[in-house]
Every structure is written in structure tokens, then in C-alpha cells.
């Protein structure tokens, strides 16, 4: 996120998350980073979780009120580690209002070349990690009648070539989101997801597809000018869902792709 975007977000009146406590995974870059910046601008206290310590520190510096940001260098696949980090933070803050699961990895590979290790690694981070964070945080969210926003993807909604592991993990996140929303509907906890299309993040820019693939298979997955969403545009939808503005949205997966999957 550039500085001008940060300054613009910093001008938002602090209302929707004033003194709310939020946990964001994948907070060290991309969409997760943009969400933390937006939340702090709107008055939240945030715990950012990521394996990238340098990225977490950069996120903190980019916010309008760095003193409201705590960081935890941890993997969402490490049950013991994230349980300790989350519980320590909530004990210190006294409450948890929102969990936002944005941690994720990608693997681009021809299906028959995708190793079991690669497949499991993506599933573990994107799906199992999301489940673990939900399971750890739900008892606290039941107290505050809080909510969860998960990171799905258009890859989990539509056929996406050369990304079988990623697509499967995001399809799982969608099913997890809808199941949790139904299970906790009478207990006041909402669970939603966003499904971004192509977004200008380090994760996307560093991903490499195999040589010799059929590029024509991507024709209907891109906007005519190949435009990509900015992380701040995804963050705007996530924070809406997590705020009182989204109070009557539950079990939903909001596609954010500029219309290329319409």
C-alpha cells in the first residue's frame, strides 16, 4: 500500500471499530496488511499474526496509531503456538470482537505434477490454519457476539487451471464458513468470507506458473485490461463485513473480482 492510500484511510472517522479488539492473520503483507491499516484507522486494537516478522513491523509503521498494534510471529498451522499467542493477547485486552483469517499460500502446478507434500502444505495453511484460528477464537467471540471473516477466493468458486491445491483449499474455506455460520446462528456469532479475484499482492507477484501451460484457459478469469484489485479495495469489503454495517450478513461469500466471473 502506498503512503497516499494510507493517508486517505487515516482520515476515516473512528467509529466502526472504536476500541474493538481484532485479530488478523496474514498481517505482514498484501490484503492482511491493508486490513490492519484500515482497522486501526477506524479505532481498533489489532493483533497481527504472520511468519514474516519484518512484514509485521512494516505493517505497524504504516498504521496511523502504531501503539494500537501488537504482533505475533507464528504459523497458523502450529496449534500450540497460535493458541498461546491468541490467548495471551485476549487476556491482555480483555475481549475479542473480530477474527479475520487472511493467512494463505499458493502453489501453481500442473495437477499431475503436484506432489502430495505441496498439496498438503497448501491445505494445512489455507484451510486447516483457518479452522484452527476459528476454533481457538470462537469461545471468546461467543462472549462478545463477535464475528469472523475468512479468505476464500474466486478459485474456490470457479474452475481455475493449474491451481488444484489452492482451489481445493479455498473451496474448503467456503464450506467451513457456511457451516460455522449455520452452527452459531442462534448464538450471535456471524461468519462470512470474501472471495477476491486477482489482487496486486506480493503473493500473486511472486507466484510462477509452469512453462508450456495453455494460457487460453485464463481468458475468462481476467478483466479485459488485466486490471487487478488493490489490497485496500479488498480491505474495504472485509471491514464492512466485520463491522456493524454488515450486521445482517451471515454465511455469505462476497466475490470481489471487478466482474470477470459474472
Phi, psi and omega in degrees: 000134180277167186294322180298320177296320179298317180296322179296315179295324181297343181275354180297136178295133183282097180226307193296326183239024183304115178062020172278155178249126186229143172247132180234122174267159184067031188279358185274354180191173170055226184295317179301318178297316180297325179293316178300314180302316180294315181299315180295321177299334180260014169102006185276156162262133189228137166256118177261128180244134179191159173280342184268095183295318179298320178296320178297320179293321177295317178304314180301315181293332181281347181281159180285338180220082183303333181294345179271359184251129170247152181232151177221120177274106186200157175262134179290352177270352181264097187302312182295316183296311183287330176298315179295313182298314182294312183294324177297317182293315181294323177298322179289320182278332180089358182189164170222128182254328185214140170242128178237113183263103180241357180295135180190158175228162179237156174216116178256119184197148170298138187308315183287346177263353182285120181282159177298323178298316178297314181299312181295323180298315180293316179298318182299315182286308189283321184257306181296318178299320177295316178300314181300316179297318178298314182296320180291320188271338184303317179303326179283323179290333176296328180290318184267357188056048183274201182207166181234139170235122181255157177265106169264210180189156173298339177295337178271353181252334185225157177299128180230112184292148172066021179218047186298320181293313181297313180298318179297319180295320181285328172298322176295321178297321178297313179296319177300314181300311182293322180293316178295320179301317180289321183295325185252015184299327181269359181250006171083012178254121177269147176222119180228174177216156171247148180236084179291151166270213180299126182229139184284084180232160176302326180299317180288316184293334182265355181282136180240129177274155179297153177289148173080014180283163180276099183295336182295340179291346181264358187305316183272009179254003184232152172288157182307323181263010181059028178293150177238153175290151170269147179307325180295331178288324175290319180300325180298320180287318179301313182291328174299311180301321184281347183264179176296338177297336179257021190297341179250019176250121183211135180072022185257151173239111184265117179280131181232088187218015180070006178097005185288346176254013182292000000 
